[in-house]
Amino acid sequence: MPEPKERLFAHPVILSFLAIIAAIEFIRMSLFLTLLPSFLTSIHFSTVALGVVMSANLLTDNLFKSGSGWLVDHKGPWPMLIAGTIGVLSGLVLIEMFHRNILMMSLGAVLLGLGASPTWPAAIAGTIRITGEEKRATMISFISVVWLAGGGAGPILMGFLIDTRLRLFLQKLHLPVIDAYRTGFVLLTAIAVLAVLIAVLGWLGWKRIPRLQPVKAGMSEGKRQKLKAVLQRLWDVKGLIPGMFFQTMSLGILFPNILRFAVNKIGITEAQYSVLLLIGGAVVVLFMIPVGHLADHWGTKGFLVAGFTMASLSLLVLVSYGNARNIWWIGALVGLSYSLIQPAWNALLAGAIPPEHRGVLMGLFMSVEGLGFGLGPLVGGFLGEVQGRIGGLTLTGLTTPFYVSSICLAIMALVYLIYPFHQYQLREEA
């Protein structure tokens, strides 16, 4: 008989883990998807500068995630979370104080990435030590939901804050926001300070928990043999690795350019941009679970081909015919394409990995995906400055990243259509 849900949250320390995850993801997504793109454009920085700062953050986070996980295992979750939240706060302060110096902003982004890297390992390891291994899947689900909520709410709320029309409306209500960008940085800094305080309180509460699940001992000879088996399976499924990299890089390419394209090319405001993100996210949430169930029964190939094709065509329609009237259904189509791709891709990976190696191999695969995700903004920043013509196609800084991303996604659709990925499956798909 399952334990009552309230037992999962019998210790406030669990809520502290969740609050820190939400706070850090709120800060990162609102900073890099909304506040910083708009702010750097207003002071005439190029998209190259924005791409460099974004990539510095994402690459640091992904490259140090494994190392921070090792430190969590050996030093405990709360010392790492305290150091991490201080790193996030320091990075924010550097970016705000030296916003006209690309090197200092990049250093701030690196500190922010270092600070964010231990949050997932610490939250998962810490909550499971409290609740026990039997509730591992439940706690990971809670952490995932909180992570999505924090990351989704950040850019949406920040878009409303920096919107020009909304500021004029607030002035009429005698609630002026004199400097929206400074207000945004102050808000994010306050959240970072709050995260530091929560980390300190969580650490104090952690010491008072009477019974914690013990940390398992270090690697035995048997585990070394398992490591060899993991590396062998990784070599066996090496054909999946290029896809992991390029499909996340094609998304990362858009990051430095989405807001600029929406405001300057489509002609919507920052608040409408927030609504657009909300529509796309709602479509993803609505369809992702049903698609996951269908992919389990019908196989992954059709969903992957359909998802990448839809994503490629949606971006092509967006740059060719997008306007303030049809942007809403195009955004919904992009969200639908993502909801087709992600569950099918996860199912494809899960089917290619032995259950006993699933955790470590999924972690390695996530690192490869993160590398593409981190390099994408750097590539996108340079593409955002490209001008010229290729045949009858006119390239501008606003459209080039979308054309390149669309081409990458179309190539991925073709690859999934013709490449025999079923050879990696450990069992035949139903």
C-alpha positions as CSV (number, residue, x, y, z in Angstrom):
1,M,0.0,0.0,0.0
2,P,1.5,3.4,-1.0
3,E,2.5,5.8,1.7
4,P,0.4,9.0,2.1
5,K,1.7,11.8,-0.1
6,E,2.3,14.1,2.9
7,R,5.1,11.7,4.0
8,L,7.1,12.8,1.0
9,F,7.2,16.3,2.5
10,A,7.5,15.4,6.2
11,H,10.7,17.3,6.3
12,P,10.8,21.0,5.2
13,V,14.3,20.3,3.9
14,I,12.7,18.7,0.9
15,L,10.8,21.9,0.1
16,S,14.2,23.8,0.4
17,F,15.7,21.6,-2.3
18,L,12.7,22.3,-4.6
19,A,12.7,26.0,-3.8
20,I,16.4,26.3,-4.8
21,I,15.8,24.4,-8.0
22,A,12.9,26.7,-9.0
23,A,14.8,29.9,-8.0
24,I,18.0,29.1,-10.0
25,E,16.1,28.0,-13.1
26,F,13.9,31.1,-12.8
27,I,17.0,33.3,-12.7
28,R,18.8,31.6,-15.6
29,M,15.9,31.4,-18.1
30,S,14.6,34.9,-17.4
31,L,18.1,36.3,-17.7
32,F,19.2,34.5,-20.9
33,L,15.9,34.2,-22.8
34,T,14.4,37.6,-22.1
35,L,16.2,40.2,-20.0
36,L,19.7,39.9,-21.4
37,P,18.7,39.7,-25.1
38,S,16.5,42.8,-24.8
39,F,19.0,44.7,-22.6
40,L,22.1,44.1,-24.8
41,T,20.1,45.0,-27.9
42,S,19.1,48.3,-26.2
43,I,22.8,49.2,-25.6
44,H,23.7,48.1,-29.2
45,F,25.6,44.9,-28.5
46,S,25.7,42.4,-31.3
47,T,24.2,38.9,-31.1
48,V,27.7,37.5,-31.1
49,A,28.3,39.0,-27.6
50,L,25.0,37.6,-26.4
51,G,25.8,34.2,-27.9
52,V,29.2,34.2,-26.2
53,V,27.7,34.9,-22.8
54,M,24.9,32.3,-23.2
55,S,27.4,29.6,-24.3
56,A,29.7,30.4,-21.5
57,N,26.9,29.7,-19.0
58,L,25.5,26.6,-20.7
59,L,28.9,25.0,-21.4
60,T,30.1,25.6,-17.9
61,D,26.9,24.1,-16.4
62,N,27.2,20.9,-18.5
63,L,30.9,20.4,-18.3
64,F,30.9,20.6,-14.5
65,K,27.7,18.8,-13.8
66,S,29.5,15.4,-13.5
67,G,32.2,16.8,-11.3
68,S,29.7,18.6,-9.1
69,G,27.8,15.3,-8.7
70,W,30.9,13.6,-7.5
71,L,31.4,16.5,-4.9
72,V,27.8,16.1,-3.8
73,D,28.4,12.4,-3.1
74,H,31.6,13.1,-1.1
75,K,30.9,16.5,0.5
76,G,27.1,16.3,0.9
77,P,24.3,18.2,-1.0
78,W,24.1,21.4,1.2
79,P,27.7,22.6,1.1
80,M,27.5,22.3,-2.7
81,L,24.1,24.1,-2.8
82,I,25.4,26.9,-0.6
83,A,28.5,27.3,-2.8
84,G,26.3,27.1,-5.9
85,T,23.8,29.7,-4.8
86,I,26.6,32.1,-3.9
87,G,28.1,31.4,-7.3
88,V,24.8,32.3,-9.0
89,L,24.5,35.5,-6.9
90,S,28.1,36.5,-7.7
91,G,27.6,35.9,-11.5
92,L,24.5,38.0,-11.5
93,V,26.2,40.9,-9.8
94,L,29.1,40.7,-12.2
95,I,26.8,40.7,-15.3
96,E,24.9,43.7,-13.9
97,M,27.9,45.7,-12.8
98,F,30.0,45.1,-15.9
99,H,27.3,44.9,-18.6
100,R,29.4,46.8,-21.1
101,N,32.4,44.5,-20.8
102,I,31.9,41.2,-22.7
103,L,34.8,39.5,-20.8
104,M,33.4,40.3,-17.4
105,M,29.9,39.3,-18.5
106,S,31.2,36.0,-19.7
107,L,33.0,35.5,-16.4
108,G,29.7,36.2,-14.6
109,A,28.0,33.7,-16.9
110,V,30.6,31.1,-16.0
111,L,30.1,31.7,-12.3
112,L,26.4,31.4,-12.8
113,G,26.9,28.1,-14.7
114,L,29.2,26.8,-12.0
115,G,26.6,27.7,-9.4
116,A,23.8,26.0,-11.3
117,S,25.7,22.8,-12.0
118,P,25.3,21.1,-8.6
119,T,21.5,21.8,-8.2
120,W,20.2,18.8,-10.0
121,P,22.6,16.2,-8.4
122,A,22.2,17.7,-5.0
123,A,18.4,17.9,-5.1
124,I,18.1,14.3,-6.4
125,A,20.7,12.8,-4.0
126,G,19.5,14.8,-1.0
127,T,15.7,14.2,-1.4
128,I,16.3,10.4,-2.0
129,R,18.4,10.2,1.2
130,I,15.4,11.6,3.1
131,T,12.6,9.7,1.5
132,G,14.4,6.4,0.6
133,E,15.2,4.7,-2.7
134,E,11.7,3.4,-3.1
135,K,10.4,6.9,-3.7
136,R,13.2,7.9,-6.1
137,A,10.9,8.1,-9.2
138,T,8.4,10.2,-7.4
139,M,10.9,12.7,-6.1
140,I,12.6,13.0,-9.6
141,S,9.1,13.7,-11.0
142,F,8.5,16.4,-8.4
143,I,11.9,17.9,-9.1
144,S,11.3,17.9,-12.9
145,V,7.9,19.6,-12.5
146,V,9.4,22.3,-10.2
147,W,12.4,22.8,-12.6
148,L,10.0,23.3,-15.6
149,A,7.8,25.6,-13.6
150,G,10.7,27.8,-12.5
151,G,12.3,27.9,-16.0
152,G,8.9,28.6,-17.7
153,A,7.7,31.3,-15.3
154,G,11.0,33.2,-15.5
155,P,11.1,34.5,-19.1
156,I,7.3,34.9,-19.2
157,L,7.2,37.2,-16.2
158,M,10.3,39.0,-17.2
159,G,8.8,39.7,-20.7
160,F,5.9,41.4,-19.0
161,L,8.2,43.5,-16.8
162,I,10.3,44.9,-19.7
163,D,7.4,45.5,-22.0
164,T,7.2,49.2,-23.0
165,R,3.4,49.3,-23.2
166,L,3.0,47.7,-19.9
167,R,5.3,50.2,-18.3
168,L,3.2,53.0,-19.7
169,F,0.1,51.3,-18.2
170,L,1.7,51.1,-14.8
171,Q,2.6,54.8,-15.0
172,K,-1.0,55.6,-15.5
173,L,-1.8,53.6,-12.3
174,H,1.0,55.6,-10.5
175,L,3.1,52.5,-10.3
176,P,6.0,53.5,-12.5
177,V,8.9,51.2,-13.4
178,I,11.5,53.9,-14.1
179,D,14.2,51.5,-15.4
180,A,12.7,48.1,-16.3
181,Y,16.1,46.5,-16.9
182,R,17.5,47.6,-13.6
183,T,14.3,46.5,-11.9
184,G,14.7,43.1,-13.6
185,F,18.3,42.7,-12.4
186,V,17.3,43.8,-8.8
187,L,14.5,41.2,-8.9
188,L,16.8,38.4,-10.0
189,T,19.4,39.4,-7.4
190,A,16.8,39.4,-4.7
191,I,15.8,35.9,-5.7
192,A,19.4,34.8,-5.7
193,V,19.9,36.2,-2.2
194,L,16.8,34.4,-1.1
195,A,18.2,31.1,-2.6
196,V,21.4,31.6,-0.5
197,L,19.4,32.0,2.7
198,I,17.2,28.9,1.9
199,A,20.4,26.9,1.3
200,V,21.8,28.0,4.7
201,L,18.5,27.1,6.4
202,G,18.3,23.9,4.5
203,W,21.8,22.9,5.7
204,L,20.8,23.6,9.3
205,G,17.6,21.6,8.9
206,W,19.6,18.8,7.3
207,K,21.7,18.3,10.4
208,R,18.5,17.8,12.5
209,I,17.1,15.0,10.4
210,P,17.4,11.9,12.7
211,R,17.7,9.2,10.1
212,L,19.1,9.6,6.6
213,Q,19.7,6.9,4.1
214,P,23.4,6.1,4.0
215,V,25.5,6.9,1.0
216,K,26.7,3.8,-0.7
217,A,30.4,2.9,-0.6
218,G,32.9,3.6,-3.4
219,M,33.5,1.6,-6.5
220,S,34.1,-2.1,-6.0
221,E,35.7,-4.5,-8.4
222,G,32.2,-5.6,-9.5
223,K,31.4,-2.0,-10.2
224,R,34.5,-1.6,-12.3
225,Q,33.3,-4.5,-14.4
226,K,30.0,-2.7,-14.8
227,L,31.8,0.4,-15.9
228,K,33.5,-1.6,-18.7
229,A,30.1,-2.9,-19.7
230,V,28.7,0.7,-19.8
231,L,31.6,1.9,-22.0
232,Q,31.1,-1.1,-24.3
233,R,27.4,-0.3,-24.7
234,L,28.2,3.4,-25.3
235,W,30.4,2.3,-28.2
236,D,27.7,0.0,-29.5
237,V,25.2,2.9,-29.7
238,K,27.7,5.5,-31.0
239,G,25.5,6.2,-34.0
240,L,23.0,7.9,-31.7
241,I,25.5,10.5,-30.5
242,P,25.6,12.9,-33.6
243,G,21.8,13.1,-33.4
244,M,22.0,14.1,-29.8
245,F,24.4,16.9,-30.5
246,F,22.9,18.4,-33.6
247,Q,19.3,18.4,-32.5
248,T,20.0,20.3,-29.3
249,M,22.5,22.6,-31.2
250,S,19.7,23.5,-33.7
251,L,17.6,24.7,-30.8
252,G,20.5,26.5,-29.1
253,I,21.2,28.5,-32.3
254,L,17.8,30.2,-31.9
255,F,18.4,31.3,-28.3
256,P,20.2,34.6,-28.9
257,N,17.8,35.5,-31.7
258,I,14.3,34.6,-30.7
259,L,13.3,37.8,-28.8
260,R,15.1,40.1,-31.3
261,F,13.3,38.3,-34.2
262,A,9.9,38.5,-32.5
263,V,10.1,42.2,-31.6
264,N,11.9,43.6,-34.7
265,K,10.8,41.2,-37.5
266,I,7.3,40.0,-36.4
267,G,6.4,43.3,-34.6
268,I,5.1,42.0,-31.3
269,T,5.9,43.4,-27.9
270,E,7.8,41.8,-25.1
271,A,4.6,41.0,-23.2
272,Q,3.2,39.4,-26.4
273,Y,6.4,37.4,-26.6
274,S,5.7,36.1,-23.1
275,V,2.2,35.0,-24.2
276,L,3.8,33.3,-27.2
277,L,6.1,31.3,-24.9
278,L,3.1,30.5,-22.7
279,I,1.2,29.1,-25.7
280,G,4.1,27.0,-26.9
281,G,4.7,25.6,-23.4
282,A,1.0,24.8,-22.9
283,V,0.9,22.8,-26.1
284,V,4.1,20.9,-25.0
285,V,2.5,20.1,-21.7
286,L,-0.8,19.1,-23.3
287,F,0.6,16.6,-25.8
288,M,3.9,15.3,-24.3
289,I,2.4,12.6,-22.1
290,P,-0.1,11.3,-24.7
291,V,2.6,11.2,-27.3
292,G,4.8,9.2,-24.8
293,H,2.1,6.6,-24.4
294,L,1.6,6.4,-28.2
295,A,5.3,6.1,-28.9
296,D,5.5,3.1,-26.5
297,H,2.8,1.3,-28.5
298,W,3.5,2.5,-32.1
299,G,7.2,2.9,-32.0
300,T,9.4,6.1,-32.1
301,K,10.3,6.4,-35.8
302,G,7.1,8.0,-37.0
303,F,7.0,10.5,-34.2
304,L,10.6,11.6,-34.6
305,V,10.3,12.0,-38.4
306,A,7.0,13.9,-38.0
307,G,8.3,16.1,-35.2
308,F,11.5,17.1,-36.9
309,T,9.7,17.7,-40.2
310,M,7.1,19.9,-38.4
311,A,9.7,21.8,-36.5
312,S,11.7,22.5,-39.7
313,L,8.6,23.6,-41.7
314,S,7.4,25.7,-38.8
315,L,10.6,27.7,-38.7
316,L,10.6,28.0,-42.5
317,V,7.1,29.4,-42.5
318,L,8.0,31.7,-39.6
319,V,10.8,33.4,-41.4
320,S,9.1,33.5,-44.7
321,Y,5.5,34.4,-43.9
322,G,5.4,35.1,-40.1
323,N,3.6,38.2,-38.9
324,A,1.8,39.4,-35.8
325,R,-1.4,37.6,-36.8
326,N,-0.2,34.1,-37.6
327,I,2.7,33.9,-35.1
328,W,0.4,32.4,-32.5
329,W,-0.5,29.2,-34.4
330,I,3.1,28.9,-35.7
331,G,4.3,29.0,-32.0
332,A,1.7,26.3,-31.2
333,L,3.1,24.2,-34.1
334,V,6.6,24.6,-32.8
335,G,5.4,23.5,-29.3
336,L,3.6,20.5,-30.9
337,S,6.7,19.4,-32.8
338,Y,8.7,19.5,-29.6
339,S,6.1,17.4,-27.9
340,L,6.4,14.8,-30.7
341,I,10.2,14.7,-30.6
342,Q,11.1,14.7,-26.9
343,P,9.0,11.6,-25.6
344,A,9.9,9.6,-28.8
345,W,13.6,10.5,-28.4
346,N,13.6,9.5,-24.7
347,A,11.9,6.2,-25.6
348,L,14.5,5.6,-28.3
349,L,17.3,6.1,-25.9
350,A,15.7,4.1,-23.1
351,G,15.1,1.2,-25.6
352,A,18.8,1.2,-26.5
353,I,20.1,1.1,-23.0
354,P,20.1,-1.9,-20.7
355,P,18.1,-1.2,-17.5
356,E,21.0,-1.8,-15.3
357,H,23.1,0.9,-17.1
358,R,20.2,3.3,-17.7
359,G,21.2,5.9,-15.1
360,V,24.8,6.4,-16.0
361,L,24.3,6.2,-19.8
362,M,21.4,8.6,-19.8
363,G,23.7,11.0,-17.8
364,L,26.4,10.7,-20.4
365,F,23.9,11.2,-23.2
366,M,22.5,14.3,-21.4
367,S,26.1,15.7,-21.4
368,V,26.4,15.2,-25.1
369,E,23.0,17.0,-25.6
370,G,24.1,19.7,-23.2
371,L,27.3,20.2,-25.3
372,G,25.2,20.9,-28.4
373,F,22.9,23.1,-26.4
374,G,25.8,25.1,-25.1
375,L,27.6,25.6,-28.4
376,G,24.3,26.5,-30.2
377,P,24.0,30.1,-28.8
378,L,27.7,30.8,-29.8
379,V,26.9,29.6,-33.4
380,G,23.6,31.5,-33.3
381,G,25.3,34.7,-32.2
382,F,27.6,34.7,-35.2
383,L,24.8,33.7,-37.6
384,G,22.8,36.7,-36.2
385,E,25.3,39.0,-37.9
386,V,25.3,37.3,-41.3
387,Q,24.2,39.4,-44.3
388,G,24.0,38.4,-47.9
389,R,22.3,36.4,-50.6
390,I,22.4,32.7,-51.5
391,G,20.7,32.2,-54.9
392,G,17.3,33.7,-54.5
393,L,17.4,33.6,-50.7
394,T,18.1,36.9,-48.9
395,L,19.9,36.4,-45.6
396,T,19.8,38.9,-42.8
397,G,20.9,38.8,-39.2
398,L,17.3,38.3,-38.1
399,T,16.5,35.4,-40.4
400,T,19.8,33.5,-41.0
401,P,19.7,31.5,-37.7
402,F,16.2,30.3,-38.4
403,Y,17.1,29.1,-41.9
404,V,20.1,27.3,-40.5
405,S,18.2,25.7,-37.7
406,S,15.4,24.7,-40.1
407,I,17.9,23.0,-42.4
408,C,19.5,21.1,-39.4
409,L,16.1,19.9,-38.3
410,A,15.2,18.8,-41.9
411,I,18.4,16.8,-42.1
412,M,17.6,15.2,-38.7
413,A,14.1,14.2,-40.1
414,L,15.8,12.6,-43.1
415,V,18.3,10.8,-41.0
416,Y,15.6,9.3,-38.7
417,L,13.6,8.3,-41.8
418,I,16.4,6.3,-43.5
419,Y,18.8,5.3,-40.8
420,P,18.1,1.9,-39.2
421,F,18.0,3.1,-35.6
422,H,16.0,-0.1,-34.7
423,Q,19.4,-1.9,-34.7
424,Y,20.2,-0.2,-31.4
425,Q,17.0,-1.4,-29.7
426,L,17.4,-4.2,-27.1
427,R,13.9,-5.4,-27.9
428,E,11.6,-5.0,-30.9
429,E,9.2,-2.1,-30.7
430,A,5.6,-3.0,-30.5
